[in-house]
């Protein structure tokens, strides 16, 4: 979704801003623009390279703000692209979020003779700041923000003052990067990595004046706030392709390392497990009577797999809800319920809103979050970081498998604590977790074969995926991945649901991807595959090595190593990720940036 980048310092701002925008490209956008002190503004529809090609010679100012826009109010166009300006064209602003009362504010200003050139809510905020400006930009921003309802991360500057950028945050992230030769502003810490790892996170309701050498923060009410600088522990190479054709492929191939990072220092083969982030609330988790899990998209499916794990191995009643539905449906909160938010970005608006609803009702809130320092990570009472590193491709791959791994760790911990898993069972799970990176390495070694299979199935317009138990949500996640990057219509079903409707779709032109590892529902799944074959639908099975029976029934089989049932979904997921990737690439699509999608959905 929209991205903000800014710079105040002694260097030329333009190349820094363009680099910053390129680092934000992965989030998804449709137009981009910059404003640089003493030079003015340039905007372009389409990729950042379009903007770059329009930058005039001599755009040499040392302070600037930049934006990638993902249209919410008004079509992608130069007029609607940010930065936007006030009536006098001296105050320039970039904005993420939505100003909910923009129509009413616009009408009031129009009645006073102020004209608008765009359809955006952002221009309304720029114009509003202009009406309050009497020489003090921070005060004008504060006065305007008191009038608006909605969410914002904003960066504002005045064309006659290159010494400062004023930033503010309410529901949409703003991070300030502390550099040697200036300070940086971004809506996404990963975009700062090329310049600095020292950051100051702004909280909701905070406003900062950023100069080349300082950053003064205060609350919207005007109280001074002392902030501490934090260090981002991500490596700059994490946001580069490092020789891979796409970020998605690189991130799939990082699987063994990601799992090593997720489990490092947390589990050992003898069955011991330690999750520092939830230690303080462990007594509460031990006696928990109900866990609600919320998430969107892949995070929701990870939570759904987590539900099966926690119910079966920790005897914990779990419900999983789509975060986008959570606050609009009746929720029953009580003191023995905890709410767990699953999110890669830690900024998803619906997940954040669900979390805040839980907090309002005083339930214990937990997070399984990848982005360190993100809003959800900071607002939950306790939680576990994935440590998967920055995920750049829009389609979630490494973050998804690390979410499943965190659920396996949590299940092992709670299964032991709640007296469900005995020593042997704990050791079996722990050993399998420790061995998982090796298992995933051997799956990746089969990528050339998976690419061949992908070519065969890429010709279809529709696909169905089926699985049972932990593999039922994996069928849905696999279908989501196929949709996202290859635009093939795919749906995932629990195998047992076939007869209740979806079987009507089957014919020789609708392939079915059947997920049937050697677990306690193998025979049930096998029967489902027989039902599918009886309707002449082609079957691609993902099964365990040594399963000769399925080899005779299915049209194609991708064999995977067998691991503990709790971890098998991770193995299957990597195969499905590779299948989706090769299908999308084979069809010539930009798999890193699928159409209409944004990496982090920070508006409702
Ligand atoms: O950052 P989050 O994990 O909260 O994001 C949730 C979804 O938007 C995300 O998983 C989305 O479905 C991905 N594009 C899936 O590949």
Boltz pocket constraint, residues with backbone or C-beta under 6 A from the ligand:
constraints:
  - pocket:
      binder: B
      contacts: [[A, 295], [A, 296], [A, 297], [A, 298], [A, 299], [A, 342], [A, 343], [A, 344], [A, 345], [A, 346], [A, 347], [A, 348], [A, 351], [A, 394], [A, 395], [A, 396], [A, 397], [A, 481], [A, 484], [A, 597], [A, 598], [A, 599], [A, 600], [A, 601]]
      max_distance: 6.0
